[in-house]
Amino acid sequence: MAFQFYMPDIGEGVVEGEIVAWKVKEGDHVALDQPLVEVMTDKATVELPSPRAGTIVKIHYQDGQICPVGQVLVVIEEDHPKTAAKAAAPEARPAAEPARGAGDGNGRGPRPAAPPAPASPPGPSAAAAFPPGPSIAAAAPSPPATGGAIQVVDATAARQRVLATPATRRLARQLGVEIGRVPPTGPHGRVTTADVRGFQANGGAPQRAEPAEPAAPASPAQHPPIAIARAGEEERIPLRGIRKRIAESMARSVHTAAHFTYVEEVDMTDLVTVRERARARAAERGIKLNYLPFIVKAVVSGLKKWPQLNASLDESTQEIVRKKYYHIGIAAQGPQGLTVTVVRDADHRSIFDVAREIDRLAEAVRAGTATRDDLVGSTFTITSLGKLGGLHATPIINFPEVAILGVHKIDERAVVRGGQIVARHMMNLSISVDHRLADGWDGAMFVQEVKSLLEDPTTMFMEMV
């Protein structure tokens, strides 16, 4: 029997996923839980396992294409159709029928019923491998009604069917635009931010084209000819996968948060000595101890004194949410591009434990085994350029966080101490802060707190919980 595998609800707020790479092709035989495909959302890249054993009959979305949640991703011809037929629920997807007096108890009226999920044999299923989130399976297309009947579509379901990124939906809410009314111009019928702004600029109505008059032939001498590069002088690479997500995330942050950057230098000489003394003990425990765990702990102490930087903005309610937990993001270059891993509850970890967790997360990213919890949920991010370091930078905030701290390389510099020129191990810190939610004073004082702890490790240890 043919089994239709629908794009699962991978996480809260996720409405679609981009196909990164198929692990199988049509005609291949797959085992239960065998990896099928890598799918990337705006939160994480995940690997979907096969919920059935059988033969791949039809792949509906190819690499680089966007698959909405609730759409058929792949069709699998099961190995034992008779057994599967008894266990599987009907796959019919009837259109929602309006009913007077029926509703969900919140005054919104009738809602269409979600289609039953395909039953799975004992064992882990693809959908169960991800945290629960709001299902939009009800938004999947219904078969045409028979007998010429008119299908009644719930307004909420219609909105859910609209293909748009979370950033585009948020913009529509901010502008008071009903996203379901916006004519899409993006790929695969996706509504873009430009569509939303254009719709709002036209008074909430699609721009109507005026009847075109016959155009006069253009004079070939009006514009200079476009230079065509010879073959081999350029390369075109599709913007997709991790690179596309990075582009979207960075653009969203720059166009939303009001960035300002503050730079300070830190005398790391005493911490260099402490770290050298601790390296041997760390090595005995299988830990590679660098400076990042010390910086993480100093940042946590600073955030406790300046909680406005350990926060985010809930745009739906226009509330600043100050976090009482400390999940520190570590931004670093990985095999697939820039990746932010998350050291959860960093305030409850020792320096050795933070170092161990950073190593574990880095290895998980390299091996492609990082989970959603490893990659999302940070409250404040540190971006480290390692030995490349540089003097200073203007890091882009990991939106919707309030701030990001850039860590630069440690090198020996000539500085004045007690009227004498001496060589000291110096490091620069660059912090970017969302000026909508925090002031320059807040960012500067936070950095000064971090600086004081790094320059005097004894004080930092005294501040630790």
DRENZA-572337 format. One record per residue: z, x, y of N, C-alpha, C in turn. Coordinates in pm, whole numbers. Atoms other than C-alpha are relative to their C-alpha. Layout:
DRENZA-572337
     nup   neast  nnorth    caup  caeast  canorth     cup   ceast  cnorth
       Z       X       Y       Z       X        Y       Z       X       Y
...
***
This chain:
DRENZA-572337
     nup   neast  nnorth    caup  caeast  canorth     cup   ceast  cnorth
       0      85    -119       0       0        0       0      88     124
       7     -76    -124     -83     124      349     126     -25      83
    -121       9     -82     229     198      554     -32      50     140
      23     -38    -139     204     205      934     128      60      58
    -115     -70     -59     438     458     1095     -13      -9     151
       2      20    -144     517     357     1452      73     114      71
     -68    -100     -82     613     602     1726     144     -44      21
    -140      44      -8     997     591     1707      57      15     140
     -75     -12    -125    1239     549     1994      83     128      -8
     -60    -132      18    1332     916     2029     129      18      78
    -122     -15     -78    1598     881     2295       3     -95     117
     -19      95    -110    1735     680     2583     -93      31     116
      90     -15    -113    1478     623     2855    -137      53     -36
     130     -54      43    1189     768     2652     -92    -116     -36
      93     108      26     888     537     2654    -130      48     -62
     122     -54      56     617     770     2529      22     145     -39
      -7    -140      39     555    1108     2373    -139      60      -7
     129     -70      10     278    1366     2387      -9      70    -134
      22     -66     128     135    1484     2058     -26     148      26
      15    -145     -19     183    1861     2054     -88      59    -110
      78     -56     111      52    1948     1708      28     -78    -128
     -14      62     132     -11    1769     1380      19     108    -106
     -23     -92     111     121    1946     1071     -86     -36    -121
      82      48     111    -111    1744      846    -132     -51      57
     126      59     -42    -463    1604      856     -34    -115     -93
      40     114      82    -632    1294      720     -47      48    -137
      32     -37     137    -660    1311      342     106      85     -66
    -108     -81      57    -355    1533      298     103     -88     -68
    -112      68      65     -79    1430       60     130      55      59
    -127     -40     -59     270    1435      210     115     -51     -85
    -122      40      70     616    1421       55      94     -69      99
    -101      63     -83     908    1219      184      72     106      83
     -69     -89     -95    1061    1389      492     -76     129      28
      81    -116     -37     779    1645      510     -36      -9     148
      37       5    -142     713    1742      875    -143     -50      19
     131      58     -28     424    1535     1011     -60      53     130
      57     -25    -132     387    1607     1380     110      44      96
     -90     -34    -110     550    1770     1681     -34     -90     119
      17      90    -114     602    1526     1967      89      47     113
     -78     -43    -115     715    1618     2315      18    -115      98
     -31      97    -103     889    1384     2556      44      76     124
     -48     -69    -119    1022    1455     2903     141      54     -20
    -134     -49      28    1354    1542     2736       1     116    -100
      -4    -103     104    1273    1754     2430    -125      -8     -84
     105      -1     101    1019    1854     2168      65     -18    -136
     -60      30     129    1096    1708     1827    -108      -2    -107
      89       3     115     943    1719     1482      28    -126     -79
     -19     126      71     889    1384     1312     -32      20    -148
      26     -11     144     925    1380      931     -68    -126     -52
      68     114      60     727    1152      703     102     -96     -61
     -93      98      58     915     829      618     -43     -48    -138
      52      41     131     703     781      304     -70     119     -67
      83     -94      76     542     988       30    -134     -67     -25
     130      60      20     169     932       11    -110      84      62
     117     -67     -52    -172    1020      152     -27     -46     143
      30      32    -139    -258    1037      522    -138     -66       6
     125      76      -7    -521     769      580     -62       8     138
      54       6    -135    -556     749      956     101      56      99
     -80     -52    -111    -418     951     1249     -54     -63     128
      45      78    -115    -431     735     1562       2      76     132
     -10     -76    -126    -336     989     1831     -15     148     -32
      30    -140      25    -470    1343     1846      83      91      92
     -74     -98     -80    -320    1662     1992     -33     -17     149
      19      14    -144    -267    1630     2366      -2    -142      51
       2     140     -43    -279    1250     2369     141     -55      11
    -128      64     -23       5    1024     2482      12    -122     -90
     -24     114      90     148     781     2226     123     -76      51
    -116      78     -44     371     500     2361      92     -32    -118
     -95      42     102     686     413     2169     -40    -139     -50
      34     129      58     614     126     1928    -144     -13     -42
     139       3      42     246     210     1875     -16      70    -135
      25     -61     131     102     302     1534     -43     145      21
      28    -142     -13     107     680     1510     -91      48    -112
      75     -45     117     -28     730     1159      13    -104    -110
      -2      90     115    -114     527      849       5      84    -127
     -21     -74     124       7     650      509     -20     -95    -118
      16      76     125    -115     516      174     107      49     -96
    -114     -40      80     200     515      -34     -39      30    -145
      27     -38     139     214     671     -379      25    -115     -97
     -37     108      91     378     366     -539      -4    -131      76
      12     120     -82     244      58     -364      80    -118     -51
     -73     116      53     409    -191     -601     148      10      35
    -142     -18     -31     755     -44     -554      24     -15     149
     -18       6    -144     708      -6     -183     -17    -141      53
      24     136     -47     579    -362     -148     125     -85     -12
    -122      77      18     906    -500     -283     105      37     105
    -104     -46     -92    1116    -289      -48     -37     -19     146
      43       3    -140     904    -312      266       2    -142      54
       1     131     -65     945    -599      512    -140     -27      52
     133      33     -53     635    -786      642     -22      70     134
      33     -74    -121     457    -599      917     -61     -90     107
      61      91     -95     338    -911     1100      65      14     136
     -50     -11    -136     375    -895     1477     -42    -124      77
      40     124     -67     361   -1258     1602      26       9     149
     -20       6    -144     324   -1330     1971     126     -78      30
    -123      69     -36     641   -1441     2147     -30    -143      41
      15     140     -33     676   -1822     2175     106     -39     102
    -100      44     -96     844   -1965     2485      79    -117     -52
     -83     111      44    1136   -2199     2419      93     -40     112
     -87      50    -107    1322   -2420     2666     145      16     -41
    -144     -11      24    1691   -2350     2699      41     124     -74
     -36    -121      74    1670   -2028     2498       3     116      96
      -9    -117     -87    1769   -1701     2655      91     102     -61
     -87    -105      52    1975   -1389     2620     138      -5      61
    -135      19     -53    2276   -1526     2802      22      62     135
     -20     -60    -132    2215   -1343     3127     -89     -62     105
      78      72     -99    1992   -1594     3300    -141      46      13
     137     -49     -14    1667   -1412     3236     -98     -81     -81
      92      86      72    1525   -1679     3010     -40      58    -132
      40     -40     136    1341   -1639     2679     -55     140      -2
      50    -135      20    1258   -1298     2545     -70       6    -135
      69      -9     129    1010   -1208     2270      83      76    -101
     -74     -69     106    1156   -1102     1939     -69     129     -35
      57    -130      40    1110    -742     1839     -49      -9    -143
      49       4     138     902    -686     1525      97      68     -94
     -92     -63      95    1101    -602     1212     -44     141     -29
      31    -140      30    1124    -231     1143     -35      14    -147
      34     -21     140     957    -110      822     120      55     -76
    -113     -46      81    1214     -65      548     -33     134     -61
      18    -133      56    1265     285      416      79      12    -128
     -79     -25     119    1378     402       74     122      82      35
    -120     -78     -31    1719     573       50     -38     140      43
      30    -133     -51    1725     899      242     -22      -6     149
      14      -1    -145    1683    1007      605    -135     -52      43
     125      52     -54    1420     822      805     -30      71     131
      38     -67    -124    1227     947     1106      76     -57     118
     -67      61    -115    1383     697     1345     147      34       1
    -144     -27       5    1736     772     1223      33     142      40
     -25    -140     -32    1691    1138     1306      27      23     148
     -15     -15    -144    1722    1069     1678     105     -96      51
    -105      86     -53    1996     919     1894     -57    -133      43
      49     133     -34    1973     545     1964     -32     -10     147
      38      25    -138    1808     426     2281     -63    -137       7
      56     133     -14    1655     109     2420    -136      -8     -65
     126      13      71    1377       5     2185     -98     -80      83
     101      78     -68    1053    -110     2339    -109     -39     -99
      97      40     101     888    -201     2013     -56    -138      30
      47     133     -31     862    -557     2144    -120       3      93
     112      -8     -92     607    -431     2391    -130      32     -69
     122     -31      72     356    -348     2118     -96    -117       7
      96     109     -12      33    -550     2141      12     -98    -115
      -3     103     102      40    -881     1955    -142     -37     -38
     134      41      40    -257   -1006     1754     -45    -119      81
      50     111     -79    -482   -1252     1936      44    -133     -59
     -43     132      47    -353   -1610     1917    -120     -78     -49
     109      77      59    -563   -1840     1703     -12    -134      69
      21     134     -52    -713   -2172     1808     -10      -5     151
      14       0    -145    -763   -2065     2168     130     -18      75
    -128      18     -67    -389   -2082     2243      21     110     103
     -30     -97    -104    -266   -1908     2557     129      69     -34
    -120     -77      33     -16   -1632     2487      86      16     124
     -94     -15    -108     292   -1636     2710      70     134     -16
     -57    -134       8     416   -1284     2787     120       8      91
    -120     -18     -80     769   -1211     2905     -21     110     103
      24     -96    -108     773   -1026     3239      60     135     -30
     -63    -127      33    1016    -762     3115     -84      78    -100
      85     -66      99     795    -690     2814    -125      55      64
     121     -48     -68     494    -663     3043      27     129      74
     -34    -124     -71     673    -402     3252      14     115     -97
     -20    -107      97     766    -208     2941    -132      52     -54
     128     -43      54     403    -200     2828     -73      94      94
      66     -86     -96     303     -18     3145      24     146     -38
     -13    -143      28     233     348     3073      29      72     132
     -40     -74    -119     420     552     3333     117      89     -35
    -113     -91      24     657     847     3340     125     -57      66
    -123      46     -66    1024     790     3428       0      26     150
       4     -30    -143     961     957     3765     -83    -103      75
      84     102     -64     681     710     3844      72    -133       6
     -76     125       0     899     415     3743     110       4     106
    -106     -13    -100    1180     546     3961     -55     -15     141
      63      13    -131     945     579     4258     -34    -145      29
      34     141     -19     827     221     4205     124     -80      38
    -123      71     -34    1188     100     4211      43      31     143
     -40     -39    -135    1258     296     4528     -84     -69     107
      90      62     -97     955     148     4703      -4    -152     -12
       1     144      19    1021    -203     4573    -131     -52     -53
     131      37      55     689    -211     4387      17     -46    -144
       2      48     138     644    -420     4070    -104      82     -75
      92     -97      61     496    -150     3849    -105     -66     -88
      96      71      84     328    -405     3622    -121     -50      76
     111      48     -82     103    -507     3915     -87     113      52
      73    -115     -55     -17    -155     3996    -119      34     -89
     117     -39      81    -374     -82     3880       9     148     -37
     -12    -141      40    -362     241     3674    -131      75      17
     118     -86      -6    -598     530     3731      17     125     -86
     -26    -118      81    -436     791     3505     -63      -8    -137
      56      -1     136    -546     893     3155      68    -101     -89
     -51      99      96    -507     630     2884      64    -119      71
     -54     115     -71    -434     365     3148     138      22      56
    -134     -31     -51    -127     541     3285       5     -20     151
     -26      14    -143      15     449     3626      58     130      53
     -47    -125     -58      62     759     3840      78     -27     129
     -73      16    -126     281     819     4144     -96     -31     115
      99      29    -104     -35     816     4357     -40    -147      -4
      31     143      13    -117     470     4220     107     -84      67
    -112      77     -57     229     344     4319       0       9     152
      -1     -16    -146     213     491     4669    -119     -72      63
     117      69     -53    -140     359     4720      17    -151      -1
     -24     144      11     -39      13     4602      95     -46     111
     -97      36    -104     258      11     4841     -62      13     139
      63     -20    -131      49     145     5130     -97    -112      34
      94     110     -21    -200    -139     5083      69    -136       7
     -72     126     -14      72    -397     5127      31     -68    -130
     -35      59     129     141    -449     4759    -116     -65     -70
     118      58      64    -215    -546     4670     -98     112     -30
      97    -104      33    -481    -339     4495    -106      12     109
     104     -22     -99    -729    -183     4729    -131     -59     -49
     123      66      40   -1043    -392     4724    -119      72      62
     118     -69     -49   -1375    -225     4754     -90     -98      74
      94      82     -76   -1606    -366     5021    -139      14     -62
     136     -10      54   -1962    -445     4919     -70     122      58
      62    -124     -44   -2145    -120     4935    -142     -24      48
     136       6     -50   -2457     -89     5144     -80     112     -63
      81    -107      59   -2746     110     5006      17     129      79
     -25    -128     -66   -2668     470     5082    -131      73      26
     118     -79     -32   -2922     683     5256       2     129     -80
       3    -125      77   -3037     986     5060      66     112      78
     -71    -110     -66   -2811    1279     5138     -93     118      19
      81    -117     -28   -2970    1577     5298      54     118     -78
     -51    -113      79   -2946    1876     5066      52     114      85
     -43    -110     -86   -2884    2099     5368     135     -25      65
    -125      34     -67   -2561    1921     5473     116      85     -46
    -113     -75      54   -2326    2120     5248     -50     126     -69
      41    -122      71   -2341    2475     5118       9     -21    -150
      -6      16     145   -2409    2502     4746     131      52     -57
    -124     -42      66   -2105    2531     4518     -29     120     -90
      20    -120      81   -2075    2875     4363      40     -28    -144
     -27      20     143   -2094    2855     3984      29     136     -62
     -38    -127      61   -1907    3131     3802     -85      26    -124
      74     -36     120   -2097    3319     3539      90     -14    -122
     -76      17     124   -1992    3263     3178      86     123     -26
     -91    -109      32   -1689    3470     3082      92      38     114
     -83     -37    -114   -1539    3494     3432     118     -93      20
    -114      90     -13   -1300    3202     3394      30     -64    -135
     -44      67     124   -1106    3025     3124      71    -128      38
     -64     128     -27   -1002    2659     3123      94     -34    -116
    -103      29      99    -679    2578     2943      57    -138      29
     -55     134     -25    -569    2214     2901     147       8      41
    -139       7     -45    -249    2143     3092      71    -105     -85
     -67      94      89     -41    1989     2816     118      72     -66
    -113     -57      71     261    2043     2599     111      40      95
    -113     -47     -79     556    2237     2737     -42      32     143
      44     -37    -135     352    2368     3032     -15    -123      89
      17     124     -77     267    2014     3142     135     -59      37
    -133      54     -29     630    1904     3115      70      83     108
     -60     -85    -103     743    2204     3318     -61     -33     137
      68      32    -126     482    2122     3584      53    -131      57
     -48     130     -47     594    1759     3604     144       8      48
    -141     -10     -34     963    1849     3611      20      76     131
     -15     -80    -121     927    2116     3880     -51     -77     123
      54      76    -112     708    1896     4101      94    -113      39
     -94     109     -28     951    1608     4069     122      51      76
    -118     -55     -66    1244    1829     4169     -30      38     145
      34     -47    -135    1070    1984     4470     -27    -117      94
      36     113     -84     942    1649     4597     113    -101      16
    -111      96      -8    1276    1470     4548     123      63      65
    -121     -65     -52    1563    1712     4613     -32      79     127
      14     -76    -125    1611    1864     4959      61     138     -23
     -49    -132      38    1639    2229     4854      42      85     120
     -28    -114     -86    1821    2498     5047      56     110     -90
     -40    -114      83    1894    2848     4912      93      92      78
     -98     -92     -58    2185    3082     4978       9     121     -93
       1    -124      78    2194    3447     4864     123      84      35
    -117     -87     -20    2495    3674     4816      -7     115    -100
      -7    -111      94    2553    4016     4659     143      14     -52
    -129      -7      70    2834    4081     4413      19     142     -53
     -35    -132      55    3007    4408     4325      50     -20    -143
     -31      23     141    3006    4403     3944      65     121     -67
     -47    -126      58    3157    4751     3896     116     -19     -96
    -116      21      87    3491    4636     3753     -38     -79    -125
      41      80     116    3323    4379     3527     -84      82     -96
      76     -90      87    3086    4646     3396      96      76     -91
    -100     -72      79    3393    4840     3282      64     -90    -105
     -61      95      94    3554    4533     3122     -96     -32    -114
      98      35     103    3236    4444     2938     -20     115     -98
      16    -115      89    3197    4798     2802     117      10     -97
    -118      -5      87    3551    4785     2665      -4    -110    -106
      -1     115      91    3493    4445     2504    -116       0     -99
     119       3      85    3156    4523     2342      31      34    -145
     -31     -42     138    3304    4696     2038      67    -113     -76
     -68     111      68    3536    4405     1958     -97    -115     -23
     100     106      18    3250    4160     2011     -92      32    -116
      89     -41     109    3027    4359     1776      65     -20    -136
     -71      23     127    3295    4338     1505     -11    -145     -45
      13     143      31    3254    3960     1525    -145     -45      -5
     141      34       6    2877    3977     1520     -54     -60     128
      37      59    -129    2847    3892     1891     -61     107      88
      60     -89     -99    2611    4056     2138      51     -45     137
     -67      38    -124    2811    4056     2461     -73      56     120
      58     -42    -127    2618    4065     2787      82     -62     114
     -77      47    -115    2722    3952     3134      -4    -152      17
      18     143     -23    2604    3591     3109     123     -84     -36
    -120      80      29    2917    3455     2932     107      11     108
     -95     -15    -110    3135    3599     3210     -42     -86     119
      51      78    -113    2912    3435     3469      20    -149     -26
     -21     141      35    2930    3101     3283     144     -41      29
    -141      35     -21    3310    3107     3290      36       1     149
     -25      -2    -144    3315    3203     3659     -59    -124      67
      64     121     -55    3074    2917     3735      85    -123     -28
     -83     115      34    3294    2667     3552     123      -6      91
    -116      -4     -90    3596    2778     3755     -39     -42     142
      47      39    -133    3393    2743     4074     -31    -148      10
      33     142      -2    3272    2395     3980     124     -87       4
    -124      78      -3    3628    2278     3927      56      -8     142
     -46       2    -139    3704    2371     4288    -100     -68      92
     105      62     -81    3372    2240     4422     -76    -100     -88
      58      97      94    3302    1930     4206    -128     -66      51
     122      61     -51    3026    1810     4438    -125      69     -52
     115     -70      58    2802    2069     4271     -15     -28    -149
       9      38     142    2877    1941     3919     -23    -151      -5
      24     143     -22    2717    1607     3991    -148     -32     -12
     138      47      -4    2400    1400     3999      -3    -129      81
      17     124     -76    2262    1102     4191     -56    -107     -92
      51     117      72    2227     767     4015     -82     -80     100
      86      62    -100    1927     642     4208      -6    -152     -14
       5     145      20    1942     293     4056     114     -70      72
    -116      60     -67    2287     230     4208      34      70     130
     -28     -80    -119    2275     489     4488     145      48       2
    -135     -54      13    2597     648     4363      -7     147     -41
     -14    -140      42    2690    1015     4339      96       3    -118
     -80      -4     123    2821    1079     3988      55     141     -17
     -64    -130      21    3069    1367     3970      48      10    -144
     -28     -16     142    3102    1497     3615     136      68     -20
    -129     -59      35    3444    1570     3467     -12      93    -121
      28     -90     111    3282    1773     3190     -97     107      51
      74    -116     -48    3105    2106     3215     -96      47    -109
     107     -39      92    2780    2139     3019     -95      91      80
      73     -98     -81    2617    2456     3153    -137      30     -62
     135     -30      45    2240    2487     3122     -34     147      22
      45    -140     -10    2092    2832     3057    -152      -2      -3
     146       0      -8    1731    2857     3175     -52     140     -30
      54    -130      38    1535    3136     3012    -142     -17     -52
     137       3      49    1179    3222     2918       1       9    -151
       9       1     146    1102    3136     2556    -144       9     -45
     136     -11      52     798    3149     2328     -93    -108      53
      83     111     -47     676    2811     2458      11     -21     151
     -16      16    -144     767    2865     2824     146     -10      37
    -136      12     -50    1073    2798     3033      76    -108     -76
     -83      93      76    1348    2633     2830     142       5      53
    -140       8     -40    1692    2513     2935      82     -45    -120
     -93      36     107    1952    2521     2658     135     -31      62
    -123      53     -58    2295    2367     2704     122      49     -77
    -131     -38      55    2636    2524     2640      95    -114      35
     -81     119     -24    2841    2208     2602     148      36       7
    -145     -19     -16    3205    2193     2713      36     147      19
     -22    -143     -23    3194    2547     2847     141      29      49
    -136     -22     -49    3537    2499     3004     100      15    -113
     -92      -9     114    3695    2475     2658     -34     117     -93
      43    -111      85    3525    2788     2520      49     133      56
     -32    -136     -41    3634    3151     2526    -129      73      37
     118     -79     -34    3401    3420     2656     -78      37    -126
      67     -31     125    3325    3525     2299     -72    -124     -55
      60     123      52    3257    3163     2203    -124     -38      81
     118      26     -84    3021    3117     2499    -113      94     -39
     103     -97      40    2836    3436     2399     -63     -39    -133
      50      40     131    2807    3316     2040     -92    -123      11
      80     121     -16    2673    2977     2151    -132      29      70
     125     -38     -68    2416    3131     2387     -96      64    -100
      84     -62     102    2286    3345     2099     -55    -104     -97
      44     104      95    2272    3043     1866    -112     -84      61
     100      83     -67    2077    2837     2119    -132      76      17
     122     -80     -17    1831    3120     2189     -75      12    -132
      64     -10     131    1764    3162     1817     -61    -133     -41
      53     132      33    1718    2786     1773    -130     -27      74
     123      18     -77    1457    2783     2050    -112      84     -59
     102     -88      58    1272    3080     1898     -51     -54    -133
      38      51     132    1274    2918     1553     -55    -141       4
      48     137     -12    1178    2575     1685      90    -102     -65
     -94      91      66    1491    2416     1537     101     -60      98
     -94      54     -99    1667    2323     1863       0    -151      -4
     -14     145       1    1800    1968     1863       0     -54     142
      -4      63    -132    1802    1719     2148     127      38      74
    -127     -37     -64    2169    1797     2216       0     143      49
      10    -140     -43    2076    2165     2247     -76      14     132
      95     -15    -109    1827    2090     2523      22     -95     118
     -17      96    -109    1949    1798     2736     148     -20      30
    -137      37     -34    2261    1689     2920      76     100      84
     -72     -98     -81    2342    1990     3137      44     -62     132
     -52      48    -129    2549    1930     3451     -24     101     112
      27    -108     -95    2475    2263     3623     -76     107     -77
      85     -95      72    2213    2527     3538       7     139      62
      11    -140     -40    2210    2906     3551    -135      51     -48
     127     -59      40    1872    3077     3551       9     151      14
     -16    -145       3    1873    3442     3452    -135      67     -22
     124     -75      15    1579    3675     3503      20     129     -78
     -27    -117      82    1750    3944     3298     -27     129      74
      23    -132     -59    1640    4301     3361    -106      -4     110
     100       9    -106    1347    4184     3576      66     -29     134
     -92      24    -111    1607    4046     3814     -57     -23     137
      43      10    -138    1450    4116     4150     119       1      95
    -106      -1    -101    1647    4103     4475      54    -140      27
     -45     137     -18    1656    3730     4536    -114     -94     -34
      99     101      36    1475    3408     4449      41    -132      62
     -32     136     -42    1460    3041     4543     -17     -91    -122
      14      79     123    1525    2872     4207     -13    -149      29
      21     144     -15    1414    2510     4167     104     -73     -83
    -109      73      63    1692    2266     4082     -48     -72    -125
      27      73     124    1698    2127     3729      39    -147      23
     -27     138     -40    1674    1767     3852      40     -84    -121
     -65      49    -121    1879    1544     3866     129      73      36
    -120     -75     -38    2147    1814     3894      -1      29     150
     -14     -25    -144    2272    1914     4239     -32     144      36
      17    -141     -36    2242    2292     4217     -41      81    -122
      36     -96     104    2108    2587     4020      32     140      53
     -39    -136     -40    2233    2948     4027     -93     101     -64
      85    -107      49    1991    3238     3998      77     130     -10
     -71    -125      26    2129    3559     3846    -101     114      -6
      94    -111      -8    1957    3889     3924      55     124     -73
     -37    -118      77    1970    4235     3771     115      76      67
    -106     -87     -49    2263    4474     3805     -57     141      13
      45    -139     -16    2175    4812     3952      96      73      93
     -87     -83     -85    2349    5099     4127     -57       7     141
      41      -7    -140    2337    5087     4505     104      79      78
     -92     -70     -91    2486    5294     4781      63    -102      94
     -72      94     -86    2753    5087     4956     114      74      68
    -111     -61     -74    3031    5161     5201     131     -62     -46
    -133      43      41    3387    5139     5067     103      93      65
    -102     -83     -65    3679    5261     5280     -59     106      89
      63     -95     -90    3445    5431     5522     -82     106     -71
      75     -98      78    3278    5627     5240    -120     -67     -67
     117      50      73    2931    5582     5089      19      34    -147
     -21     -18     144    2975    5531     4716    -104     -80     -76
      91      73      88    2760    5415     4425      78    -108     -74
     -65     112      67    2854    5071     4290    -106     -81     -75
      88      89      75    2704    4833     4034      -6    -134      72
      15     120     -83    2569    4549     4248     -98     -99     -64
      87     107      52    2409    4216     4158     -11    -108     107
      20     110     -94    2259    3939     4372       7    -135     -71
       1     138      47    2316    3566     4324     -79     -84     100
      75      93     -85    2076    3301     4459      29    -141     -47
     -27     137      39    2184    2939     4461     -87     -95      83
      72     108     -68    1962    2640     4544      81    -127     -18
     -83     120      -1    2142    2317     4635     -79    -116      58
      61     121     -53    2024    1961     4692      79     -43     124
     -70      26    -126    2113    1911     5059      29    -149      21
     -33     142     -10    2114    1533     5011     143     -27     -46
    -128      30      64    2432    1556     4805     107     104      29
     -98    -104     -31    2600    1878     4918     -46      75     124
      31     -71    -124    2619    2075     5240      -9     151     -23
      10    -145      10    2548    2440     5308     135      65     -20
    -136     -52      16    2920    2503     5336      43      -7    -147
     -39      17     141    2972    2367     4983     -64     106     -87
      70     -99      80    2707    2592     4834      50     140      24
     -47    -134     -33    2827    2900     5019     140      26     -54
    -137     -19      48    3193    2847     4931       6       9    -152
       7     -10     146    3106    2790     4566     -41     141     -41
      46    -135      34    2916    3119     4553     108     103      31
    -107     -94     -32    3202    3299     4726     111      -4    -105
    -100      11     107    3440    3164     4460     -48      74    -126
      56     -69     116    3211    3285     4180       1     151      23
       1    -143     -34    3175    3621     4356     138      61     -16
    -135     -57       6    3550    3672     4387      48      15    -144
     -41      -7     140    3601    3601     4016     -72     113     -74
      76    -106      66    3324    3837     3904      43     138      49
     -42    -129     -54    3446    4115     4134     140      39     -45
    -136     -27      47    3802    4082     4005      20     -72    -133
      -9      67     131    3786    4002     3630     141     -45     -35
    -138      41      30    4166    3989     3610      28    -139      55
     -18     133     -60    4167    3691     3847     -77    -104     -80
      79      94      79    3890    3527     3642      73     -39    -127
     -73      29     123    4095    3557     3324     121     -88      29
    -116      81     -36    4395    3408     3503     -40    -144      30
      47     133     -34    4183    3110     3614     -42     -80    -123
      50      69     119    4065    3029     3261     105     -92     -59
     -89      96      66    4209    2727     3082      19      43    -144
***
